[in-house]
Every structure is written in C-alpha cells, then in structure tokens.
C-alpha cells in the first residue's frame, strides 16, 4: 500500500539554509545590508513565513547577488511551492559558484518536484563528484532512482548514505522499503527496526513495518504497528488501510470497514490499491 511519489516527503531529505559568515570589521555597507536582510530572512523562515523570507532574501540579493543568497531564496521558494522560480534561482547560484554542493542537491530536489527526475539524478551525481561522502546526496539520489524504478542501484545509494550517516532514520526506512520491494523481507524488517530505534516517533516507518507484517501474515503485529502510525499521524491514509487489512483477515470486518472508510476519505486515490489487496485476500480465502 505504498507509493513513492505519493509519499515523496518521507523519501527525500531536504537541504538546509546557508547562514552568512560573521561580520568583518571594515566590511562594506552593501555587504552589511545584505547580511542584515539575509538574517531577517532566516528569522522569517524559522516562523514559516515564506513570502516574507523571500522578500528579505530578494533585498539581500539587491545588495549582494551572491550564490548563497540565491540559494537561500530558492529554498524559501521551494518550501512555498514555487518550484519554477526556485529552479531559476538555483541555476543562478550554480553559475556563480559551481562548487556549491547544497545548490546541486536542492536543484535535484526541485527538479523532482517538477517531474524531471532524470535531471535530478544528474544533479545529485554532480554533488557526489564534489563531495563523495555527502549522505544527503546519496539518500536523495537513491530516492530519485527508486522513483524511476532502478531499485538495485537505489539500494546501493541508500547503503552509501548509511555508510556516511548511520544515525539517519529516514535512510534506514527508505532502504527497508526498497528491500521489501525487492523481496528481501528479513533485510527490510531489520532496516525498519533500526529506523524505529533511532526515531520512535517515525510514523511512516511504523506504517511500513505494518505493511511488511501484513505480507508475512503477522496480523496482530501488523495491526499494532499501524495503530502506532495512526497515533503518531492520524492523517496517514495508508496506515488506516493497513490496519483495516489486518482487521479484515482477522475476521473483524466492522472495524476493517471503518478503517477503510477513514483511509479513503483521507486519500481517495488509494481505492484501487485497496480493492486489489482485498481481491487477493478473498481469492486466498476461496482456496
């Protein structure tokens, strides 16, 4: 009951904003003004005020059209959902500084949002050429490769991400999902367990483990995992459906139908996947 594109936020790892270096005595008034507006832009970011942040980053750019300032405005535009202007800012940032690794990664993320996944893979690869130990780039390239269906190389990328950042719960979870898709259920379970040990509040990992346990007919554990996912994130439609499937196979049809109704109300696009899963269970019951 999982779809990478439908759950993109849990797959991709976002970049961070760039903060200006400390002020230097004798710095020009234009540089000081750019720094001041940039810092105020960061303050707006911390409050989720994307439009105001963009305005201040634009003022910073009017005083200092630097790669970091274009990158910061691009990232604010990305969070606001303005992907085309964000992409234009990242192009400018990389023209000014082709070695700005964060900009390569962020342009890859932005390209995924615009549907240009192949170009995104190239951007993540460029980031890795510049910085081979960058776990964020490995993780995001793994996500992009997974989107286009290259699961074996996506698995390799996630493994590299974990080599460089073994405390990354999202990377453990993502590798677990790929292992599950490839049929390595034992490996997937180990990765989900590791993700949840690192982050017990990780609703998507609870839901993914529920899906795996459904696949292995561990119905009570599947229901418990899905319930924990719902407790942490009641808007996670797939968790409601997974718990419903566990209930259905246990003969708890009223509870199952209630969960199906709730899950489909949250995401009607999952109806076909649910119907296929129920058909499989009904066919199995008929023997």
Secondary structure as UniProt FT lines:
FT   HELIX           5..7
FT   HELIX           8..11
FT   TURN            25..26
FT   HELIX           29..46
FT   TURN            47..48
FT   HELIX           50..63
FT   HELIX           67..80
FT   HELIX           83..96
FT   TURN            98..99
FT   HELIX           101..113
FT   TURN            114..115
FT   HELIX           117..130
FT   TURN            132..133
FT   HELIX           135..147
FT   TURN            148..149
FT   HELIX           151..164
FT   TURN            166..167
FT   HELIX           169..181
FT   TURN            182..183
FT   HELIX           185..198
FT   TURN            200..201
FT   HELIX           203..215
FT   TURN            216..217
FT   HELIX           219..232
FT   TURN            234..235
FT   HELIX           237..249
FT   TURN            250..251
FT   HELIX           253..266
FT   HELIX           268..270
FT   HELIX           271..286
//
